[in-house]
Amino acid sequence: MIRDITALAGGMNQFFFILSPKPLDAQTVVRMNRETLYGGAVVDTGGGATVTIPELPECRYASVLVVDNDRYAPVVIYDPGVRAIPTDTRFVMLELRIQVFDPDDPAEVTKVNAPQDQFVTTAASAEPVPPLIGDVTSLDTLREQYKSEDSTIRSANATMHDDGTLTAHVCSKALCGDVPNRLNTPESWSFIIRIDRRSPSVLDSTDVLPDVVPVK
């Protein structure tokens, strides 16, 4: 992935941006969100590096996840300004996410495109990442095996209960019927629940994940 991002960006220390929501059958990474526009950069932190986060409307979520060369994520950057990039490893990957309220509205997508170019990096060095040592062919084969049709429930399309909760039905229409918040599933599947900007009640485990109940 590091080499793919570097090639898409045109070199080290540069962002590339996905300009429109990715179709489910054309996702470069498993479980890409339809309500998110992504970007990425590979940065050489030798000598120091920064990333600039522009001001966005308060209601629009944006983040830059830093993933180091050991696949650890030392920090997620949310606040605007010029931020130092951690130097845990010399090479790091920046994963940019900007919220799209309605991925089916071209005007909304264009509104998100406008600030993308304001996310920039600066670095004192631009050495390329050393070649990967390993069986790249088997890795690519395994990645393709994991790719399948993905479904997403998001705030823009969910049907909520009066108390602010929702029930997700993870099954086929034939099995569950025409119920709200239904996610189509292939023969073999998994699911994740992602919580961005976690509240204290999540961090101290006051909030717990819901139980998964088999369909009968």
N, C-alpha and C positions, 0 to 999 in steps of 0.2 A: 504493500500500500504506500509506503514512503516513496518508492520510486515512481509509482503512478502519480502521486500528488506533485512531486517535483516536476515531472514531465508536463502535467496539465498546467502548472503555474508558470512554466517557462524557465525554471531554475530555482536555486536556493533562495530562501528569505523573501519569497514572494507568495501572495495569496492567489489561488484560483477560486472562482465562485460558480456555484450552480445557480442559474438565473431563473429557473422555473421548477415547480414541484415535479419530482421524478415519478413517472408511471410505475405501477407495481411490478411490471414485467421488465423494467429497465433499471433496476437499482444496483448500484455498484457496491453497496454495503448492505448486508442483511438488516432488515428492520428500519430502513430510512423512513422518517415521518413525512407524510404528505403536507403537514402544516408547518414545515420548516424549510427554509432555504439554507443550504450549507456552503461552507468554504473551507479551504485547507491550505496550510503552508508547512514546509519543512525548513527549520531554522538551525543554522550553525551558531551555537552560543559561545564558541571560543572567542574570548575577548569581550563578551557581553552582548546582549540583545534586548530589544524592547518590542512591544506591540502597542499600537494606538487604537483605542476603542472610542468611536465617535458618540456624541450625545444622540440618544434616540427618544421618542416619546415615552413617557413614564410607563404606559400600559403595555408596551411591546417588549417581550422578552428577547434578550440576546446574551450569548455567552461565548467565551473562548476557552475550550478545554485544552490543557497542556498535557501531552503524553510524551514521556521521555523514551529514550532508546531501549530501556529495560521494560517497557510497557506499563510503567507506573504513571499515575496521574497526580503530580504533586500539587496542582492548583487548578481551580476553575475561576476565570476572571469575568466579572459581571460589570463592574463600575467603569464609566468612561474615563478617559485620560491616557497618559503614556505610562505603561506598566512594564516593569522589569520581568523578563522571562527567566524562570528558574534554570540553573545550570547543573542540575543533578547529573545529567549526561550531556555530552557535547552537542548531540543532535536531538532535537525535539520536534514533535509534530503538533501543530495548532489546529484544532477542530472548531470551526466557527458555526454557530447556530443562530438564526434570526427567525422569530415567530412570524407565521403568515396566518392571519385570522380566517381567511377564506381562500383556500388554494384554487378554487374554481372561478375566482374573480380576477380577470386579467389586470384590472386597475389596482387591486390590492397587491398583486405580485409586483407590478411596476413600482409601487410605492416602496416596497422592500428592496428592490434593486438599487434605488437611488443612493442609500448610504453604504452599500457594500464596498465600493472603492475607497471609502474612508477608513477601512480597516487595513492598516499597513504595518509592516515590520521594519526595523532597522537592526543591523548587525555589523560587528567589526570584521567578521570573517565569513567567507562563502565557500568553504571547502565542501566538495561533494561527499555524500554519505558513502562509506566503504561498501564494496560488494557484499551481498548476503551470502553467507556460507550455510548451505543446507539444501534439502531436496525441494526446490521451488515448485517443480511439476506436481508432486504429490500434495503440496499445500494448496495449489490452485485447484486441483481435482476435488479436494475435500471442501474447499470454499464453495465450489459449484454445487456440490451435493447438498449443502445446507440452504442454498437459495430456493425459495418456494414462494408461492403467492402470499403476500402479507396483508393484514387488515389492521386498521387502527381505529380506536375510539378516542375522540378528542373533544375538547370543550365545545367546539363549534358545531358538532353533529350529535352529541349525546342527548338522550332523553333522561332527565333527572327526576328523582322522587322529590316529594315536597320537602323532605328534610335535608336536601342537598346531596344525597347519595345516589348511586346508580347501580343497576344490575346488568352485568355483561353476560351475554349468552354466547358461549364459544362452541358452535356446532353448525351443522348444515341446516338450511331452511326446511328440508324434508324431516329432519329430526326435531327441531325446535318450533317450527312454524314461523309465521311472519311476526316476530317479536322485535321490539326495539333493542338497540345496542347489540346486534348480533354480528359476530365475527365468523366469516367463513374459514374453514380449516381444511387442509389437505389430510391425507391418510396419517401422516406422522407430523406432529406439530409441537411447538412449545410457545410460551408466552412470557412477557416481561411487563412489569409495572415500573414506569420511570417517574421519579419525583424530582422536579427541578426546583432549585432554591428552597431546600428543605427547611421546614419550620422547626422550632425547638421540640414540639410534640412528636415529630418524626425522629429526631436525633436522640431523644431520651426514651424512645420506645413507648410513649403514651399512646400514640397511634400505632395500630397493628394492621398487617395485611389481612384482607378478607379471606374467609374460608372458600375453598373450591369445592363445589357440590356437584356430583355427577348428575347428568340428565337421565331421568328414568322414563 
